[in-house]
Amino acid sequence: MRRIIIRRLLQIIPLILGVIVLNFMLIHLAPGSLFDVMTSEQQVTDPAMLDQLRHTYGVDQPTSVQLAKYIWSVMRLDLGFSYRQNAPVLDVILEQLPSTVILMLSATGIALLVGITAGVLASVKVNTIWDNLISLGAVFFFAAPSFWLGIMMTVLFAVKLGWFPVGGMRTIGSDQGTFGDALDVMHHLVLPATALGLFYAATYARVMRASMLEVFRLDFVRTARAKGLSRSRVVISHVMRNALLPIVTLLGLQLGTILGGSVVIEAVFSWPGIGSLLFDSVMSRNFPMVLGVLVLGSLLVAVSNAAVDLIYLRLDPRIRAR
Amino acid sequence: MSRFSRRDFLLTTAGVVLASRLGSSAALAATPKRGGTLIGTWGGFEPQSLFVPAGGGSSPYFTSTKVVERLLRLTVDLKFEPVLALSVTPAPDFRSYTIKLRDKVTWHDGKPFSADDVVFNAMEYWKPISAGVSLVTLEAAEAVDPLTVVLKFKAPVPEFFLKSVLSGKAGLVIPKHIYAGSNIITNPINNTPIGTGPFKVKEWVRGSHVEYARNESYWNPGLPYLDKLVIRWWRDPASRSAAFEAGQLDIGTFNPIPYPEIARLTAGGKFIAETKGYANSAWIATVEFNQRREIFKKREVRQALMMAIDREFISETIFFGRAKPSVGVVHNSNSIFFTKDVQAYPFDVKKAASMLDAAGYPVKGGSRFKLSLVSAGWFEENVKMGQYVKQAFEDLDITVDLAVPDRATSLKRIYTDYDYDVAISNNTGGVELVPTTTQYYTTDGIVKGAAFRNATGYSNPELDKIVASMTVETDEPKRIALAKEFDRLATSEAPILPMVDLEPVTIVRSDVRDHSKTADFMGESWAELWLDR
């Protein structure tokens, strides 16, 4: 087990290096630069000032030198300085990363809870009205764009019914103590996490249903029933456990896309995460910030995937045996 | 003699009583109330830093001006009012100006504000960083006493011009004791700025909001009226609209919600759509011709293309009536320099076609010529304008290759690489035309890599001479006449075709009072805003 963990962690190093080089090249290949954006915002017209800013932002150096310098600084755990934010990249990201992690984890939790429950229910009640309704719901939430779903949920639950706030992460200026503040964040979290999670819930429901139906047909299920185990025990302890394996695989694969999806949801709900930061940084060609977010995002996804692999080992003894 | 009947008596009495009641309620309504929290937003993104000394666009300007003040401000009827300066008086030769400062003003950290701060700002901040070419003739700044500063110039400086600089985006006053000896642009304090303004930064949660608390030591006793000001960010305009409806936003500047939503949101009377307060940051949507292309060196071609575009259509369909067809190169809200006495370009496709024929570009093989049209992607409306202009030019049998790149690419293609034939862009300028408006047309506005300047490469010594005269003409009526001459020449030459004058909207709850009273409301301190609740 320890060897597997070490191997998985070592695999992260070339991954991060690849992320840096690839994205550095992509950003520099894209037309326009941070320098263009910042000087336009600052309406700089003095040629001497333009030269001074080129030097300050480090864009007067060849791309290869900029890349080498960046890799060297990352190796020293320094993600650089963002002149646009006038702050160290790591400081800005760490300020906003926890919000995104909370959103991602909550959305994943909702997706798993809703998806697995719906999938199990659809498979147990296969070819009934329940199955049809769940399948219809799954298709709907799979097809609905998350920004549209977010806006519709806002209109219904925040504007019309007034149950939830329209946006933000907490009530500004409120100090309700640790527990009260936690409840406040959860209250703000319901709509964005649900809007983000329902798409993945739809996927999990479809996969879970198919997986459950497949396992239902296997011999050991029939044997378990013949031994006199109750239907619910067979479903929960035998069928579900085996049917969960594809869900775990999907979960690992989709962590990256949930991070991507949070960009849209954060914009709709004014959620103060790194999604908006990444979007702004791409649009302004703020490469130190883009690379910083991608490096930390990749790290997050890689570590999560490693954790998923460990869960996989726990769920499927056959892998451990190999 | 007419008879005064009982009916007349009753009506008169009722009228007097009603008038007195209305008068008293109006007086009551006009009495500001202290307290409350105002939550505002704007139609753009979160600032990259709360204060960007070199400019940084509208967003940091919005957040910093609640904290950092100027010497003067420009009211909505375009009169200068004192802020940190009590007076700004020119010498008879207009080569020096004496600035009398307000007494007993302190910075947010308690240090006194004095003439030394203004001298530092003039020589170390305004001239080299924020004002750029506007203060190129500034020679020296001297503190005569703790509350008097004299600015000395190499050449005469018009009074309206200098006061515009001091009341504009470039004239923010920053504390010497914080910035002296540091790199002003990268000083970490810019993320939690210190000023003399009515509000102090309490907390900035990146991606969410900035919270300001009342400055209890503000130089104007009784102000600000608000206890707290919060500026929140919503990237999505539809979400902002929902936030207004849910009571989570009180005010939003510069088109915070989609145009079609304005009528619906303001229908019930709970919200108002206010268009005042944007004269000093006026936007015009433009079509710009790259003079480096042989075709567009011909004035007749530029004029013909101007006549091929239906600006009423752009105004009504693309901007939902929230823009006016441009008359000349000066925005119609500029009541000082605007003139209607310029060449008109009525929409007339047939005449445009005959003008192109006469200019030597008849239809050959189904097309007159081919051009690349770059529509700058920083405003959604530019995208739609690009599609419309493409169709309008195609109606003249011109082959159009339309590109709508994102902001960074648009900036590079238009202002650095000059990689376009025709560009759809935007001009922005203050009430004072020099240099913000004039630099789109003058030869000294051609600076490779400098955005929102003369990207077309148009150069006309006659126009340059008029603008040069404007920069030193101290007689205001003569200066206004020069400005109108500039407008007439620029409009008839048409290197840039002004399409529509944008009319930005502030959406505000009807119980928010005393807003939109200056020519640049978004960049105002908001000390006088109060809640009638």
Chai-1 contact restraints between the chains, C-beta under 6 A:
chainA,res_idxA,chainB,res_idxB,connection_type,confidence,min_distance_angstrom,max_distance_angstrom,comment,restraint_id
A,P31,B,T409,contact,1.0,0.0,6.0,A-B,restraint_1
A,P31,B,K412,contact,1.0,0.0,6.0,A-B,restraint_2
A,G32,B,A408,contact,1.0,0.0,6.0,A-B,restraint_3
A,G32,B,T409,contact,1.0,0.0,6.0,A-B,restraint_4
A,G32,B,L411,contact,1.0,0.0,6.0,A-B,restraint_5
A,G32,B,K412,contact,1.0,0.0,6.0,A-B,restraint_6
A,D36,B,A408,contact,1.0,0.0,6.0,A-B,restraint_7
A,D36,B,L411,contact,1.0,0.0,6.0,A-B,restraint_8
A,D36,B,K412,contact,1.0,0.0,6.0,A-B,restraint_9
A,V37,B,A408,contact,1.0,0.0,6.0,A-B,restraint_10
A,S40,B,L411,contact,1.0,0.0,6.0,A-B,restraint_11
A,S40,B,A451,contact,1.0,0.0,6.0,A-B,restraint_12
A,E41,B,G55,contact,1.0,0.0,6.0,A-B,restraint_13
A,E41,B,G56,contact,1.0,0.0,6.0,A-B,restraint_14
A,E41,B,G57,contact,1.0,0.0,6.0,A-B,restraint_15
A,Q42,B,A54,contact,1.0,0.0,6.0,A-B,restraint_16
A,Q42,B,G55,contact,1.0,0.0,6.0,A-B,restraint_17
A,Q43,B,G55,contact,1.0,0.0,6.0,A-B,restraint_18
A,T45,B,G132,contact,1.0,0.0,6.0,A-B,restraint_19
A,T45,B,V447,contact,1.0,0.0,6.0,A-B,restraint_20
A,T45,B,A450,contact,1.0,0.0,6.0,A-B,restraint_21
A,T45,B,R453,contact,1.0,0.0,6.0,A-B,restraint_22
A,D46,B,G132,contact,1.0,0.0,6.0,A-B,restraint_23
A,L50,B,G449,contact,1.0,0.0,6.0,A-B,restraint_24
A,R84,B,Q48,contact,1.0,0.0,6.0,A-B,restraint_25
A,Q85,B,Q48,contact,1.0,0.0,6.0,A-B,restraint_26
A,Q85,B,S49,contact,1.0,0.0,6.0,A-B,restraint_27
A,N86,B,S49,contact,1.0,0.0,6.0,A-B,restraint_28
A,N86,B,T186,contact,1.0,0.0,6.0,A-B,restraint_29
A,N86,B,N190,contact,1.0,0.0,6.0,A-B,restraint_30
A,E95,B,R206,contact,1.0,0.0,6.0,A-B,restraint_31
A,Q96,B,R206,contact,1.0,0.0,6.0,A-B,restraint_32
A,Q96,B,G207,contact,1.0,0.0,6.0,A-B,restraint_33
A,I151,B,A238,contact,1.0,0.0,6.0,A-B,restraint_34
A,T154,B,A242,contact,1.0,0.0,6.0,A-B,restraint_35
A,A158,B,A246,contact,1.0,0.0,6.0,A-B,restraint_36
A,V159,B,A242,contact,1.0,0.0,6.0,A-B,restraint_37
A,V159,B,E245,contact,1.0,0.0,6.0,A-B,restraint_38
A,V159,B,A246,contact,1.0,0.0,6.0,A-B,restraint_39
A,V166,B,A242,contact,1.0,0.0,6.0,A-B,restraint_40
A,V166,B,A243,contact,1.0,0.0,6.0,A-B,restraint_41
A,V166,B,A246,contact,1.0,0.0,6.0,A-B,restraint_42
A,V166,B,Q248,contact,1.0,0.0,6.0,A-B,restraint_43
A,G168,B,S208,contact,1.0,0.0,6.0,A-B,restraint_44
A,I172,B,H209,contact,1.0,0.0,6.0,A-B,restraint_45
A,I172,B,V230,contact,1.0,0.0,6.0,A-B,restraint_46
A,A267,B,R235,contact,1.0,0.0,6.0,A-B,restraint_47
A,A267,B,D236,contact,1.0,0.0,6.0,A-B,restraint_48
A,V268,B,D236,contact,1.0,0.0,6.0,A-B,restraint_49
A,V268,B,S239,contact,1.0,0.0,6.0,A-B,restraint_50
A,S270,B,W234,contact,1.0,0.0,6.0,A-B,restraint_51
A,P272,B,V205,contact,1.0,0.0,6.0,A-B,restraint_52
A,P272,B,G207,contact,1.0,0.0,6.0,A-B,restraint_53
A,P272,B,S208,contact,1.0,0.0,6.0,A-B,restraint_54
A,S276,B,G207,contact,1.0,0.0,6.0,A-B,restraint_55
A,M283,B,R407,contact,1.0,0.0,6.0,A-B,restraint_56
A,R285,B,A408,contact,1.0,0.0,6.0,A-B,restraint_57
